[in-house]
Amino acid sequence: MTPLHASSVPVTLCQLTRRRHTHGHSSRSNPSNRIAAKTKSLLDSNDRTLPCCNCRLRFGHHTSPRSRPPARARRRRRRRAAMETLMVDRVHSSLRLFMHRNAIFLCERLCAQFPSETNVQLLATCYLHNNQPYAAYHILKGKKLPESRYLFATSCFRINLLREAEETLCPVNEPNMEVPSGATGHYLLGVIYRCTGRISAAAEQFTQALTLDPLLWSAYEELCILGIAEDTDECFSESTALRLQQEHTSTPTLVKSNFANENRVLSSRVSASLGDISPKQIKQLHANNIAEVSGYPHVRPTALHVQNSSTSNVPQFDTPSPTAAQTSSIMPPPLFRNVHAYQNTISGDAPTKQKANGVNQPLRRKYMDEARLKKVSGRLFNSDSTSIPRRSERLKDTATNSNSNTSQFGGNGTGHSSADGRSFEQDKAERILLQDSKLALGIRELLGLFRTLGEGFRLSCLFKCQEALEVYRKLPESQFNTGWVLCQVGKAYFELVDYLEADRYFELAHRLSPCTLDGMDIYSTVLYHLNEEMRLSYLAQELISIDRLSPQAWCAVGNCFALRKDHETALKNFQRSVQLDSRFAYAHTLCGHEYSALEDYENSIKFYRCALQVDERHYNAWYGLGVVYLRQEKFEFAEHHFRRAFQINPRSSVLMCYLGMALHSLKRNEEALEMMEKAIAADKKNPLPKYQKALILLGLQKYQEALDELERLKEIAPHESSMYALMGKIYKQLNILDKAVFCFGIALDLKPPAADLAIIKSAMEKVHLPDELVEDDL
């Protein structure tokens, strides 16, 4: 070792002063001047002279924090970290247990004690769980982390600040900034676009969200509602299953590849040096080893591997080199946890030898618990055979008196160690393959279920209800008999105008899941069409008792009053539903229906348009606008709105019929007849298109064809007074007066509405008068 030059050793001011006196300089010289000069030279030459502790204080020097002993500061940091960890854990526990107020209190203390943006995010999460989006909005405003931006956008969306939520997720001045929170961030941005009427941009965001997370059902559901969802065979395809399998097995594959060599080497060494341990114990030893190292933060994923060296066979640890202070103050978990299972079988003189050998071990001994690895460490990490402790005589006797299978573990055990290592690797490979196969099977089963549910929902949103019902019937019984599926089946029958079947499935869904309110608004409409006043009243009271703040419950109450012809009270309940959820399109439409029944067409049009702002594909609102314009005799507007509704739901017999009525009013009789034929073919049980077709044929003076159509209508609706009144009019035109009087009499006997009663009586009284003297009111 090269000796240091004397001039290269730094000295202190006090040492130089003491050196002057010890060298015997004359005291007659002025010592203060020489000391001052020497001090100046020392201050100018910082590379050689260092002030001592007293000089530092004298000349104003203070010890830097780095020169202080770090143990006290490190202990304080550990205490603070432990306190923060404990508080965060308690907050999460409170959220899991739905103790939101307790979580908010703890998290406010956490943010006061440890003010960081991560803790602010947790506090905002607590506020959102407690339905306080305004509080989350206040504390997150101006934060820049991705998670903070997502939570802030969620708060803005909940308090209806859509523009600010959009600017947070996708800033205008930074168009290339990534949307936070991955798939859920794209989904939220898509919902904002849909609420603001940008359908194409919303569809793009939903598609991106589904690409990032194929199991994000809400994104696919939104695409179905928009009517642009792709086929489920493409969305939940085999390639999607492979990608999901790779994502879920990427981390285990990395761990398996990193520890493959380590498992093989340690397996052979443990088997060779500890021949008296069973293979089952060895496998457990390696399992615990992997669990400990992979969970220790100081060891990298490639922490354990074997260095191929010609000078030593000792396995080296590729770990960071700790300082002496770290080695003395921090002791990580032991590398092997189950060594105590066989530690008692080793001789009693081993602790002394282990203690002696432990002095020369490198600093990597920090990663082993010396209290639990007293003798095994010498065998695992020392190639010198003299340092390996021998087994006790008791173990030798045990091995001698054991059966023939036990004798295979004697000696060095080299042959058995390689075989056991291979068997261990084979068992591990088999377990990995079994886990991967189970994971792949589970992913494929889940995607298969999503394909069936998604295809049924997609067809329902496209109003291909019969095909949707066939898809839903393919579900297993456990999935079919759930509230969501049964409600979807009920909605499909509702769109098919099969109210009896819709009632049956909605009732079953409500019985299986009585507290599920989704779809109960449609169920109340089904009961309204079936004139089930008592059942509708009971349903409304039950829904109100479950959740008074749900819009579906107030829709049921409104339908109950609408069935009693109390339109003003019904309107108040529908407006209450709109107040509870302004994005509930069906409540806006029901308000429009009630205003239309009250002949307040201006407000009716207003609410129909509000419904279309919420959902552009809500065909009921287009239909309502068409009816209003038809009553106002604005036939061009009526035809436009009926056609828009028909484009959304091209299989509705009712929409076809009303479109035909608008065309007939525009004197486009041929198109009207064609549309009526389509309506009759779409639903042969619907009497309205048959009646309207007979009216069109009467206008074309095709009396016999009109009578034939009315005869077919009589088979479907034999108690319809308007049908007999129209037949009486046709017989009068054919000058068959006795049949005309007979038909008018039947119409009166069937108790027609008050508005039609006077018209039928007037036509019956004037049956013998010429047509020129009779005003046509029918």
ABEGO torsion letter per residue (X at the ends): XBBBBAAABBBBAAAAAAAAAAAGBBAABBAAAAAAAAAAAAAABAAABBBBAAAAAAAGBBBBAAABBAAAAAAAAAAAAAAAAAAAAAAAAAAAAGBAAAAAAAAAAAAAABBBAAAAAAAAAAAAAAGBAAAAAAAABGBABAAAAAAAAAAAAAAGBAAAAAAAABBAABAABBBBGEAAAAAAAAAAAAAAGBAAAAAAAAAAAAAABAABAAAAAAAAAAGABBBAAAABBAAAAAAAAAAAAAAAAAAAAAAAAAAAAAAAAAAAABAABBAAAAAAAAAAAAAAAAABAABBAAABBBBBBAABABBBBBBBBBBAAAAAABBBBBABAAAAAAAAABBAAAAAAAAAAAAABBAAAAABBAAABAAAAAAAABABAAABBBBBAAAAAAAAABBAAAAAABEAGAAAAAAAAAAAAAAAAAAAAAAAAAAAAAAAAAAAAAAAAAAAAAAAAAGBAAAAAAAAAABBAAAABBAAAAAAAAAAAAAAGBAAAAAAAAAAAAAABAABABGAAAAAAAAAAAGBAAAAAAAAAAAAAABAABAAAAAAAAAAAAAAGBAAAAAAAAAAAAAABAABAAAAAAAAAAAAAAGBAAAAAAAAAAAAAABAABAAAAAAAAAAAAAAGBAAAAAAAAAAAAAABAABAAAAAAAAAAAAAAGBAAAAAAAAAAAAAABAABAAAAAAAAAAAAAAGBAAAAAAAAAAAAAABAABAAAAAAAAAAAAAAGBAAAAAAAAAAAAAAGBBAAAAAAAAAAAAAAABBAAABBBAX
